[in-house]
Amino acid sequence: MMNHIKIFPLSEGVFTIGHDRIFVPFDINKNDLNERPTGSLLVEVQPFLLQYKNKNYLLDTGLGFKNQKGELQIFENLHKHHLTPNDIDYVILSHLHKDHAGGISIKNEQHIERLAFPNARYFINKNEFEFAMQKGYPSYQIEDFELLKNDSRTEWLSTEGKIYQFIKYEESGGHCPHHTTFLFSGEQNEKVFFGGDVAPQLKQLKTKYIAKYDYDGKKSMELRQQFATIGKEEKWQFLFYHDITNPIGSL
């Protein structure tokens, strides 16, 4: 039995995104940053696989980007760890923006949408789901996650609580109105924090930074300062979804 939390970054790579909210693959070794379309952001996309006590936890599902073989990139990444989509036991979702929820569902050979991880329980803030369904495109692509609404595998989260006693969750807001963060507590005071897009990069924990793409940039900045202070005191391991150079870090 695995008594310690094992962490595996599942990087999907680097993309540019403009005002149209379309993600375009970007090779940092070949492409010129100055030739990006005006107003575009450079975005790194990186879900995580956590393994604890013989269970597999997927933290967010990535962009839903497909490789040259037509397979979801996140599936290929799991294969590298000798896992298939059927081996995922729990999918933990911070929020439902495209780059975090694009891999929730896929179309089968009959072009019918189905959940990508068929044996998993899917955990999502109920307020976030309802807001996303109402808000829709371009902030949210409903077809990626609408299957969760009536599926028995969906576990609805409230504003705060615990999942299986060792995962504490809290509706943080900031990046979007009902964004949720997660703190995993393992044995021997082991703590792993997944802050989604409220704490997406190591450098943002170290500086005061207000992002224009946040719903409430000031609140996100204040939350990052709080997380940094508590995380340093309690020796958290931070998981950075948008930082493939520093996927796991501590302060």
C-alpha positions in Angstrom: 0.0 0.0 0.0 1.3 3.5 -0.9 1.6 5.4 2.4 2.9 8.6 0.9 1.4 10.8 -1.7 3.1 10.4 -5.0 2.8 13.3 -7.5 3.2 13.1 -11.3 2.8 16.2 -13.5 0.9 15.5 -16.7 2.1 18.4 -18.9 0.1 19.0 -22.1 2.6 21.6 -23.3 2.5 25.3 -24.0 -0.3 27.2 -25.9 -1.2 30.7 -26.9 -4.7 32.0 -26.4 -6.1 35.3 -27.7 -9.4 37.2 -27.2 -11.1 34.4 -29.1 -10.3 31.9 -26.3 -8.8 29.5 -28.9 -5.8 27.6 -27.7 -3.0 27.2 -30.3 0.1 24.9 -29.6 3.3 26.8 -29.2 6.8 25.3 -29.3 9.0 27.5 -27.1 12.1 26.1 -28.8 11.0 26.9 -32.3 8.3 29.6 -32.3 9.1 33.3 -31.8 7.3 35.0 -28.8 7.2 38.3 -30.7 5.2 36.7 -33.5 2.3 35.8 -31.3 -1.1 37.4 -32.2 -1.7 40.8 -30.5 -3.2 40.3 -27.1 -2.4 36.6 -26.8 -1.3 35.0 -23.6 1.3 32.2 -23.3 -0.3 29.4 -21.3 1.2 26.2 -19.9 -1.3 23.4 -19.2 -0.5 20.8 -16.6 -3.0 18.5 -14.8 -1.6 16.2 -12.0 -1.8 12.6 -11.1 -1.7 11.8 -7.4 -1.4 8.3 -6.0 -2.2 7.6 -2.4 -3.1 4.3 -0.7 -3.5 2.5 -4.0 -5.9 5.0 -5.5 -5.4 7.3 -8.5 -6.5 10.9 -8.3 -6.6 13.2 -11.4 -6.5 16.9 -10.6 -8.2 18.7 -13.4 -8.4 17.1 -16.9 -6.4 19.4 -19.1 -7.3 21.1 -22.3 -8.7 18.0 -24.1 -5.9 18.5 -26.7 -5.3 15.5 -29.0 -1.9 14.2 -30.1 -1.0 13.3 -33.7 -2.6 9.9 -33.3 -5.9 11.5 -32.4 -5.6 10.3 -28.7 -6.2 12.7 -25.8 -2.8 14.0 -24.7 -3.7 13.3 -21.1 -4.3 9.6 -22.0 -0.8 9.4 -23.5 0.6 11.0 -20.4 -1.1 8.4 -18.2 0.2 5.6 -20.4 3.8 6.8 -19.5 2.9 5.9 -15.9 1.5 2.5 -17.0 -2.1 3.6 -16.4 -5.2 3.8 -18.6 -8.2 6.1 -18.3 -10.0 3.2 -16.6 -7.4 3.2 -13.8 -8.4 6.7 -12.6 -10.5 6.4 -9.4 -11.2 10.1 -8.7 -11.3 13.3 -10.8 -10.9 16.5 -8.7 -11.9 19.7 -10.5 -10.9 23.2 -9.4 -13.2 24.8 -12.0 -14.6 24.3 -15.5 -12.7 26.6 -17.8 -11.7 24.9 -21.1 -8.0 24.4 -20.2 -9.0 22.6 -16.9 -12.1 20.7 -18.1 -11.5 19.9 -21.7 -10.7 16.3 -21.0 -13.7 15.5 -18.9 -15.5 13.9 -21.8 -14.8 12.5 -25.3 -16.7 11.3 -28.2 -16.8 7.5 -28.9 -16.8 5.8 -32.3 -20.5 6.6 -32.7 -19.7 10.3 -32.0 -21.6 10.1 -28.7 -20.2 12.1 -25.8 -19.1 10.0 -22.8 -17.0 10.6 -19.7 -13.3 10.1 -20.4 -12.6 8.3 -17.2 -15.4 5.8 -16.9 -14.6 4.3 -13.5 -13.9 7.6 -11.7 -16.0 9.7 -9.3 -16.0 13.3 -10.5 -15.9 16.0 -7.8 -17.0 19.5 -8.7 -18.4 22.5 -6.9 -22.2 22.6 -7.5 -22.1 26.4 -7.7 -19.4 26.4 -10.3 -21.3 23.9 -12.4 -24.5 25.9 -12.3 -22.6 29.2 -13.0 -20.7 27.6 -15.9 -23.9 26.2 -17.5 -25.5 29.6 -17.3 -22.5 31.6 -18.4 -21.5 29.4 -21.3 -19.2 30.3 -24.2 -16.5 31.7 -24.5 -15.7 31.4 -20.8 -17.0 27.9 -20.6 -17.5 25.2 -23.3 -20.6 23.4 -21.9 -20.2 20.4 -24.1 -17.1 19.4 -22.2 -18.8 18.9 -18.9 -22.6 19.0 -19.3 -22.7 15.1 -18.9 -21.9 15.6 -15.2 -25.3 17.0 -14.5 -27.2 13.8 -14.5 -24.5 11.2 -14.1 -24.4 9.0 -11.0 -20.6 9.3 -10.8 -20.8 13.1 -10.1 -20.1 14.2 -6.5 -21.3 17.7 -5.8 -19.2 19.8 -3.5 -20.5 22.7 -1.4 -18.6 25.8 -0.4 -16.3 23.9 2.0 -15.8 20.5 3.4 -13.8 17.3 3.2 -13.5 14.4 0.7 -12.7 11.1 2.3 -11.5 12.9 5.4 -8.0 13.6 4.0 -8.9 16.2 1.3 -10.0 19.5 2.5 -11.7 21.7 -0.1 -12.8 25.4 -0.1 -14.6 27.6 -2.5 -12.0 30.3 -2.9 -13.4 32.5 -5.7 -10.9 34.9 -7.2 -10.2 33.4 -10.6 -13.9 32.7 -11.2 -16.8 33.2 -8.8 -16.8 29.6 -7.5 -13.2 28.4 -8.1 -12.3 25.7 -5.5 -8.9 24.8 -3.9 -7.8 21.5 -2.4 -5.4 20.5 0.4 -4.4 16.8 0.6 -3.1 15.7 4.1 -1.1 12.4 4.0 0.7 10.6 6.8 3.5 12.2 8.8 2.0 15.7 8.4 2.4 15.5 4.6 0.4 18.3 2.9 -0.1 18.8 -0.8 -2.0 21.9 -2.0 -3.7 22.3 -5.4 -4.7 25.9 -5.9 -5.8 25.6 -9.6 -5.8 29.1 -11.2 -5.7 31.0 -7.9 -2.1 29.8 -7.4 -1.1 28.7 -10.9 2.6 29.5 -10.8 5.5 29.6 -8.3 6.4 33.2 -9.2 2.9 34.4 -8.4 3.3 33.2 -4.8 6.4 35.3 -4.4 5.2 38.6 -5.8 2.1 40.8 -5.5 0.5 40.3 -8.9 -3.0 41.1 -10.1 -4.0 39.2 -13.3 -6.4 40.8 -15.7 -7.8 37.4 -16.6 -9.1 36.8 -13.1 -12.8 37.5 -12.2 -11.5 39.3 -9.0 -7.8 40.0 -9.4 -7.4 41.7 -6.1 -8.9 38.7 -4.2 -6.8 36.3 -6.1 -3.7 38.3 -5.2 -4.7 38.3 -1.5 -5.4 34.6 -1.6 -2.0 33.8 -3.0 -0.4 35.8 -0.2 -2.4 33.8 2.4 -1.6 30.5 0.8 2.1 31.4 0.6 2.2 32.4 4.3 0.3 29.3 5.6 2.1 27.0 3.1 5.5 28.1 4.2 4.6 27.6 7.9 3.0 24.1 7.3 5.6 23.0 4.6 3.0 22.5 1.9 4.0 21.1 -1.5 2.3 23.4 -4.1 1.1 22.0 -7.4 1.3 24.6 -10.2 -1.1 24.0 -13.1 0.4 26.6 -15.3 4.1 26.2 -14.5 5.7 23.3 -16.3 9.2 24.6 -15.4 8.3 24.4 -11.6 5.4 21.9 -11.5 5.9 21.2 -7.7 7.3 23.7 -5.3 7.5 24.8 -1.7 8.4 28.1 0.1 
